[in-house]
């Protein structure tokens, strides 16, 4: 019998993955599932030690009780044959169980033959009944239901027939003729000694053991299939998530390319024409050449301003008004009930439209994600600071107490990463070790002397 372990660092005891409920197994089952061979060795020790050695000692005392009752002759071979057959059967059964995962049908057949041989030579089933139950579980775990029932029924009929004709020491004899429950072994059984009618108890126990093994095997097979379905669903969700993220990145780049082409293409064409005209008129019309160069400079500045506006405000879904400052953004989220603490909102920045709008957009998107995915959070902090030739933005929140809303498509994260990458910066977004979420952004900001606060509004 095998089991499959589905692990995840992001789940607790129960989680919902794409509509499939996943329950994490306990540490004991997880250990044995991860070390099946160690479990097989432990099983061999139990079969040979507990059921083999101890069972052989009990059956030896049973033989002594039978001799005391006069059913076996004194000094007969039964004194050593029966315990030896019992112990040999335990060794054979344990060895067969070691390979039951690889050859379950062969193991079932070998154990069936071993049980018949044990009954014919020693009159005992020994531990073969228990081993047959485990082999039946292995067959049920690896075969379809029809094949399982045919194979297990054949084994049950074969061993039951051998019990009916050859068994001499069964469970009743071991319980009542050992002398463990009285000073002398009991002699009063409802049927005559060694009669087939008294073996019905052993047959019922055998059939019950095989039936239990089949049910356990079916349960193991269903659990393994369920785990496989969960793993496939997890892989499908992961593929879908990766594909969606790639599509979002592609869409962002395509939008950027379209906007850049629309904004810049005309200006660049004009600049090329002005440059060619200035070069052509340089010698024969210096004044016209200087005028063309001046127009070229103005056109270049306008193109640069247009590019900065595109890079900083490409996202047409930006809910933040262009005239609002960081203090207004934070105040709006506070009004929505978010416990936001802020520092460095008036940090002076160079008059770079793309950089200033990027800082504002990152703060807005990060706080929006907190509002969507961590409702009920106890604390949110926003920090903006200059560290040499760079601007650092940090938005950190504690874990929320309520269920999050939103589809979780990560479009906001992707948009922030694209924006930061376009400015040559670095971004880290992910869960915190102690719970919650953090967004850390570093943007290059060459020191140009004086600066202004980020889109300052009324404080």
N, C-alpha and C positions, 0 to 999 in steps of 0.2 A: 504494500500500500504506500502510495506516495502522496505528498501534499505539496502545494505550491505557495510560495510566500510572495506577497505583493507589498513592497515597502515603499514608504514615502516619507521624506523629512517634513512635509507640510501638513500631515494629517495627525489627528489625535486618535481617539478610539473609533470614531465613525466619521466618514466624510461622504460627500455626494460628488461623484465624478461623471459628468455627462449623463446624468440620470441613472447611474449604477451605484448602488450603495456598497461601500467597502468597509469591512470591519477588520481592524488589525488583530491578528492572533496574539495570544499571550506569549510571554518569553519562553516558557517551557516547550510549548508546541513549536515555536519558531526555532528553538535550538535543535530539536530532533528533526525538524524538516530540513534544516541546513546541514545536518550530519546524519544522513540515512544509514551509512555504513556503521557508524557508532551505535545506532539503534539496533542494527542487526546483531552486532557483537553482544550487546546487552541481552537481546532476546535469546541468543544461544546459551549464554551463561545461566539465564533463568530456566530454560528448558532442560539443559543438562544437569544443572545444580539442583534446583528446587524440585522439578518434576522427575528428573532422572535418578539422581542419587537418593533423594528422600523417598521417592516412589518405590525404588528397588528395595529399600529397607522396610517399607510398609508391606510390600507384597511378600517379602521373606517372612515377616511375622504372620502374615495371612496363611502362608504355607504351613507354618508351625501350628497355627490354630486348626487348620484342616487335618493335619496329622493327629492332633489331640482329639479331634472328633471322630477319627477313624476313617475319614474319607480318602486320605493318602496313606500309603504304607510308610512305616518308619524306615529311615535310611534310604529312601528312594531318591531318584535323580531330580525330583521336583525341587529339592532344597537348593540346588544351584542352577538348574536350568531356567526356572521361572524368573528369578532376579536377574540372571545374565541376559535373558531375552529382553526383559524390561529396560535394562541399562543400554544394551546395544540399540534398541529401538530409539531411545532418547538421543543417542549420538547420531544415528542416521537421520532422525527427524530434524535435529538442529542443523546438521550440515545441509540438508535439502532446503531448509528455510533461508539459508544464506543467499541462495540464488533464485528465490521465488520471484523477485522483481523482474529478472531477465527471462526466465523460462517458467512461467507460472503453470502452464498446462503440464509440462514434463514433471515438475515437482509434485503436482497433484497426483499424477499417475504413479510416480515412484512411491509416494507416501501411501497410496492405496494398496500397492503391492506389498509394501513393508508391513502394513497393518494386517493383511491376510496372512503373510508369513509368520508374524508374531503370534497370531491366534492359532495357527496350525502347529507351531513348535512349542509354545509355552502356554497356550490357552488364555493369553492376556492381550488386550489392545495396547496397553501401556500409554505412552504419551502421543501415540499416533492420532488419537481422536482430536486432541488439542492442535496438533500440527496440521491435520487436515482442515480444521476450521480456518487457520491462518492461510493455508494454501488456497482455500476457497475464496477468501477475501482478496488475495492477489489476482486470482482469475477474474473475479467480478470487477476488479478495478481496471483491468486491461482488456477485457473482452465485452462484446455486446451481450445483452440480457439473454437472448436465445441460446447462444453458445454456452454461456455460464450455467444456465439451468440444466442443459443436457449433460455437461461434464460433471457438475456436482451431483446430479441425480444418479449418474452411472457410478460414481464413487460411493455414494451413500448406499445404493442397492448392493454393490459388491461387498463392502465391509459389513453391512448388516447381515447379509447371508452368511458370511464367515463367522460373525458373532453367534448367530443362531445355532450353528452346528459345532463350532469349535471352542467357544469361550467357556472357561472353567472358573476364572476369577474375575469378577466384575466389581462394580462399585458397592453392591450390597455385601458381597463376600469380604471386601476390604474393610468395610465399616463394622461388620458384625462378627467376623471370624478372626480378627487380630488379637482379641483379648484386651483391647485398649479401654473398652467401656465396662468391663467386669473382670473379676479375677480369672474367670474362665471364658473362653469364646462362646458366643451364643450359638445354639444349634437349631433353635426353632425358627425356620423360615417357612413362608407360606407354601412354597413348592419344594419338591425333592431336590437334593443337591445335584448340581450340574444339569438340570433339566432346561430345555429351551424356553419354557414359560418364564423362568426367572431372569432370562436375558433380555426381556422386553425393556427393562429399565435402561440397560446399556444402549440398546438400539435407539430409544427415545432421546437419550443424552447425546448420542452421536448425531442424529438428525438435527437436534436443536443447535448443536455446535456448528454444523455446516450451514444451517440457515442463518445463524447470527453472523458467521463469516461473510456470507453472500451479501447480507444487508450492509455490513460495514464496508465491504468493497464497493458496493453501489454508491454509498454515501461519499466515499473517498473519490470515486470517479466523478461524481457530480460536483464535488467541491473543487476538484482539479480543473474541470471544464469551466466552472464559474470563475475561478481565478484566471484562467486563460482568456475568457471573455473580457474580464476586467482589464487585463494587461493589453489586449488588443484595443479596447476602447480608450485606454490611456494613451497608447501610441497614436491612435487616430486623432484624439484631441490635441496631442502635442504637435502632430503634423499640421492639423488645421490651424493651430495657434501660430506655428512658424510661417505657414503660408500666408496667413492673414497679416502678420507683421511685415513679411516681405512685400506684400501688395501695398500695404500702407506706405512703406518706405519708397516703393516705386512711384506711387501716386504723388507723394510729397516732392520727389525729384522731378517728376513730369510737370507738376504745377510750377515748381521753381523755374524749370527750363522755359515753360511757356511765358511766364511773367517776365523773366529776364529778357527773352527774345522781344516781347512786345515793348518793354520799357527801353531797352538798350539799343536794339537794332537800328532804329531811326537815328538816334544820336550818333552812333558810331559811323553810320553812312555819311551823315553830315560832316563829321569830323574828318573823315577820309577826303571828302571833296574839298573842304577848306584847306586841308594840308596840301593837297595837290595844287590847288589854286595859289596858295601862298608860295609854294616852291616855284611855280611857273612865273609868277610876277615878282620874284625876289629882285631880279636885276633891272628890269625895265619899269617897274612900278612899285617902288619901296613902300609908299604910303598904303597902297592897296594890299600889299603883302602884310604890313603890320596890322591893318584892320582885320584881315583874314585870320591872322594868328590870335588876335584878341577874341574874335568870335569863336575860334577853336578852343581857347581856354574856357570861355563861358559855357560852351556846349559840353566840354569835358566835365566841368563842375556840376552842371545840371544832370549829366548822365550818372556821375558818382552819387549825387543826392538821390536820384531815382533808384539806383541799385541798393543804396542803404535802406530806403523805404521798403523796397521789395523784400530784402533779407530780414528786416525787422518786423514787417507786418504782412507777411505772405498769407498767413492763415486768415481767411475771410470769416471764419467762425469765431474769431476772438471776441469774447464778450466784454472785454475791458475797453472803455472809451479811450480814444487816443489822448485826450487831454487830462485823464485822471492820473494821479501819482500813486506810489506804493502805499502811502498812508491812507488814501481813499480805498485802495484794494483791501487792505487789512481791516479798515473800519467796516467795510461792507460785509466781510466774513464775520466780524464780531457781531454785527447786527443780526446775522443769521444764527447766532448762538454758539459760534465756535470760540473756545477760550484761547485766543491767539495772543502771544507775547512777541513783541517785535523790537529789534535793535538795529541801528544803522540804516534806517530808511532814508535818512538825509545824507548818506555817504556821497561826497562829491565825485562825479564822474565826468570824463571828457565829453564834449558836445558831439558824441557819435550816436546818431539816431539808431542805427542797428543795435549797438551795444545796449543803449538805455532801454529800448523797447524789448530786447531779449531778456534783460533782467526782470522787467515788469511782467512779461509773459510767463516766464518760468515761475515766478512767485504765484501768479494767478492760477496757473495750471496745477501746481503742487497743492495749493490750498483747495482747489476744486476737487482734486483726487481725495484729499482727506475728508472733505464734506461728503463725497459719494461713498467711499469705501471704509471709512472709520467713524461712523456716526457715534456720538456719545463719548468721544475721546476726551481724556481729562486735561490734556495740555498739548498745545501746538506752539512751536517757536519758529520765528523767521529772523534770520540774521543776514545782513548784507555788510560786507567790509572790504576795504582795499588792503591788499597785502603785496606791496611792491608793484610790479607791472602786471597786476592781475586783480580781478574782482571775484570775490567768493560769495556765493549765495547758498544758504543752508536752510532747508525747511524740514523740521523734525517733529513727529507727532507720536504720542502714545497710542497703544492699541485701542480700538473702539469697543464699545460695549453693546452695540446694536448691530443688526444685520445690514450689510452694505447694499447699496443700490447701484445700478448701472450694469452694462453688459460685460465690462472687463476686457474690452478689445485692445487696451494698451495704446490707443491712438494718441492720447495725451503724452505718454512717455516717449513714443516714437517721434512725435512732433518736437518735443523738447530736445531729444538727442540730435535730430536733424538740425535744429536751430543752433545748438551749441557747436556741432561739428562744422557748420558753415562759418562760424566765427573763430574756428581754430581752438576751441576750448575742450574741456573734459567734464564728463558728467557721470555720477554714480547714483543709482537709485535702487533701493532694495530694502528688505526687512532689517530691523535692528535686532541685536542679540537678545536684548531684554524685552522684546515685543514692540510693536509699532512699525513705523516706516520712516525712511529718511531719503532726502534728495540733496546731494552735494554737487554744486556746479562751480567750476573755475573757468573764467573767461579772460583772455589776454586783454590787458588795458594799458597800453603804453602811456607813460607819464608825460602829459602835455602841459604840465604846470597847473593852471587853475582848472577847476571843473565845476559842474553844477550837480545838484541833487537830481535823482531820477524822477523826471517829470513831476516836479514838485507841485503839490496842490496845497490847499489850506490845511494847517495843522491844528 
